[in-house]
Amino acid sequence: SYTCPKLLGLPDMLKALPDAPKILSANFDAKKKRRYYYKSLLDVASPITKNPLAVHGAYKAAVDAQAQFKAAQLEGGLIDDIMENKTRRKKGDSEVTIGLVGHPYNIFDSHLSLNFLERLRRKNINVVTAESVAHEDIEKQLSSLPKAIYWSYEKQIVGSAMHWLNSKIVDGIVYLLAFACGPDSMIQVLLEDEASKARQTPLMSVVVDEHSGEAGIVTRLEAFLDMIQYKKMKVST
């Protein structure tokens, strides 16, 4: 699968900045043999140390930390809570759970997302993200599609949303997408089509860009949550 060309070119763009700090970057190709992988590790560490034992020790510590981080995500932890060593937030009194999907650099950036995640938290909404869905569950959902998805982030977004739609473990799904992202706009249609088939779980797409207004997003979010809460109240009675 592929990722965003802007992310692939980010190290080179950063190097072009005036007075930029030293950038440590290397090429890692999973298709090559393991010795090429370790050579890349030594290359990226060379400005700091050329001791292969120290590099291997740092690499092992990083792999262990990543495994712990991923385990915390699968338990429902959100990135900022995990980074700040906070315990998982308790479920809100509303008993409404929202699945929030989108590129993580949009969701977890309070400026880009207009503080979308925090707005949900303030309303006592239980929030789960795509990072809490196991890779096996994502692949299982993607296998049912007639055509493969080519982009890594979009695979995670679509697979997670379909998992929630089919398992009904969330009351609603919000897809936060960037206006200028081509893959985002393509899978938006796919997700909305899948949600229309599921029917029981509503999906709302929210497009953000540098011109997005806070008032419009807040109004849409409040209307979406009101609809979900009314539906739950109607079902319970």
C-alpha positions in Angstrom: 0.0 0.0 0.0 1.0 3.6 -0.4 1.1 6.7 1.8 0.8 10.4 1.2 3.5 11.8 -1.1 3.7 14.9 1.1 4.6 12.7 4.1 7.2 10.9 2.0 8.8 14.2 1.0 8.6 15.7 4.5 12.3 15.1 5.4 13.5 16.8 2.2 11.1 19.7 2.7 12.3 20.2 6.3 15.9 20.2 5.1 15.1 23.1 2.8 14.0 25.3 5.7 16.3 28.2 6.6 18.2 27.5 9.9 16.6 24.1 10.2 17.9 21.8 12.9 19.8 18.7 11.9 17.3 16.2 10.3 17.9 12.5 11.0 16.4 10.4 8.2 17.0 7.1 6.5 15.4 4.9 3.9 13.8 1.6 5.3 12.8 -0.9 2.7 10.9 -3.9 4.2 11.4 -5.8 0.9 15.2 -6.0 1.4 17.1 -8.4 3.6 17.5 -7.7 7.4 21.1 -6.5 7.0 20.0 -3.6 4.9 17.5 -2.7 7.6 20.2 -2.6 10.3 22.4 -0.6 7.9 19.7 2.0 7.7 19.5 2.1 11.5 23.3 2.7 11.7 23.0 5.4 9.1 20.3 7.3 11.0 22.2 7.0 14.3 25.6 7.9 13.0 25.5 11.6 13.9 24.9 10.5 17.5 26.9 7.3 17.9 28.6 4.7 15.7 28.5 2.0 18.4 26.4 -0.8 16.9 25.6 -2.2 20.3 24.2 1.1 21.5 22.2 1.4 18.3 20.8 -2.1 18.7 19.9 -1.4 22.3 18.1 1.8 21.4 16.3 0.1 18.6 15.1 -2.7 20.9 13.9 -0.2 23.5 12.0 1.7 20.8 10.3 -1.5 19.5 9.3 -2.5 23.1 7.9 1.0 23.7 6.0 0.9 20.4 4.5 -2.5 21.4 3.3 -1.1 24.8 1.9 1.9 23.0 0.0 -0.2 20.5 -1.4 -2.4 23.3 -2.7 0.7 25.1 -4.4 1.9 21.9 -6.1 -1.5 21.4 -7.5 -1.2 24.9 -9.1 2.1 23.8 -6.5 4.6 24.9 -6.2 7.8 22.9 -2.9 9.0 21.8 -2.6 12.1 24.0 -3.7 10.2 27.1 -1.1 7.5 26.5 1.6 10.0 25.9 0.8 11.8 29.1 0.6 8.5 31.0 -3.0 9.0 31.9 -5.3 6.1 32.6 -8.1 5.4 30.1 -10.9 7.9 30.5 -14.0 6.5 32.1 -17.2 6.2 30.0 -19.3 9.3 30.0 -22.7 9.5 31.7 -24.4 9.9 28.3 -23.6 6.3 27.4 -23.1 7.5 23.8 -20.1 6.1 21.9 -18.8 7.8 18.8 -16.3 6.2 16.4 -14.0 9.0 15.2 -12.0 8.2 12.0 -9.6 10.2 9.8 -5.9 10.7 9.5 -4.4 10.8 13.0 -2.5 14.0 12.2 -5.9 15.7 11.6 -7.8 14.1 14.5 -5.2 14.7 17.2 -4.2 18.2 16.1 -6.5 20.5 18.0 -5.8 23.4 15.6 -6.4 21.4 12.3 -9.5 19.7 13.7 -10.9 22.8 15.5 -10.6 20.9 18.8 -13.1 18.3 17.6 -12.0 15.5 19.9 -12.1 17.8 23.0 -15.6 19.0 22.0 -16.8 15.4 22.2 -15.1 14.9 25.5 -16.7 18.0 27.0 -20.1 16.5 26.1 -19.2 13.3 28.1 -19.1 11.3 24.8 -17.2 8.1 24.8 -14.7 8.3 21.9 -13.0 5.4 20.1 -10.6 5.8 17.1 -9.3 3.6 14.4 -6.2 2.9 16.4 -8.3 0.8 18.8 -9.3 -1.7 16.1 -7.1 -4.7 15.6 -5.3 -5.2 12.3 -7.0 -8.6 11.8 -10.4 -7.0 12.1 -9.5 -4.3 9.6 -8.2 -6.8 7.1 -11.4 -9.0 7.5 -13.6 -6.0 6.6 -11.4 -4.9 3.7 -11.6 -8.5 2.2 -15.3 -8.0 1.6 -14.7 -5.0 -0.7 -14.8 -5.7 -4.5 -11.6 -3.7 -5.0 -8.5 -3.2 -2.9 -7.7 0.2 -1.3 -4.2 1.4 -2.2 -3.4 3.8 0.6 -2.3 2.8 4.1 -4.2 5.4 6.1 -7.4 4.9 4.1 -7.2 1.1 4.7 -7.3 1.8 8.4 -10.1 4.3 8.1 -12.4 2.2 5.9 -11.6 -1.1 7.8 -12.3 0.4 11.2 -15.5 2.2 10.1 -16.8 -1.0 8.5 -15.9 -3.0 11.7 -18.0 -0.5 13.8 -20.9 -0.6 11.3 -21.1 -4.3 11.3 -20.4 -4.9 15.0 -22.7 -2.0 16.1 -20.4 -1.2 19.0 -20.7 2.5 18.4 -23.8 4.7 18.2 -22.4 6.9 15.4 -19.4 7.5 13.3 -17.7 10.8 12.4 -15.3 10.9 9.5 -13.0 13.9 9.8 -11.4 14.6 6.4 -9.2 17.2 4.9 -10.6 19.2 1.9 -7.4 19.0 -0.1 -6.8 15.2 0.4 -7.6 13.2 -2.8 -7.8 9.7 -1.1 -10.0 11.2 1.7 -12.6 12.4 -0.8 -12.6 9.1 -2.7 -13.2 6.9 0.3 -15.8 9.4 1.7 -18.2 8.1 -1.0 -17.3 4.5 -0.1 -17.9 5.0 3.6 -21.2 6.8 3.1 -22.4 4.0 0.8 -21.4 1.4 3.4 -23.2 3.4 6.2 -26.3 3.6 4.1 -26.4 -0.2 3.9 -25.9 -0.6 7.6 -28.7 2.0 8.4 -28.6 1.5 12.2 -25.4 3.4 12.7 -25.3 7.0 11.3 -22.2 8.4 9.8 -21.4 12.1 9.4 -18.5 13.4 7.2 -16.9 16.6 8.4 -14.5 18.4 5.9 -12.0 20.8 7.3 -9.6 23.2 5.7 -8.0 26.6 6.5 -11.3 28.3 5.9 -13.5 26.1 8.1 -15.6 28.0 10.6 -16.0 26.8 14.1 -19.7 27.7 14.4 -20.7 25.5 11.4 -18.9 22.5 12.7 -20.2 22.9 16.3 -23.8 23.2 14.9 -23.4 20.0 12.9 -21.9 18.1 15.7 -24.6 19.1 18.2 -27.3 18.1 15.7 -25.7 14.8 15.1 -25.4 14.0 18.8 -29.0 15.1 19.4 -30.2 12.7 16.7 -28.3 9.8 18.3 -29.5 10.6 21.8 -33.1 10.9 20.6 -32.8 7.6 18.8 -31.4 5.8 21.9 -34.2 7.3 24.0 -36.8 6.2 21.5 -35.4 2.7 21.4 -35.3 2.4 25.2 -39.0 3.5 25.5 
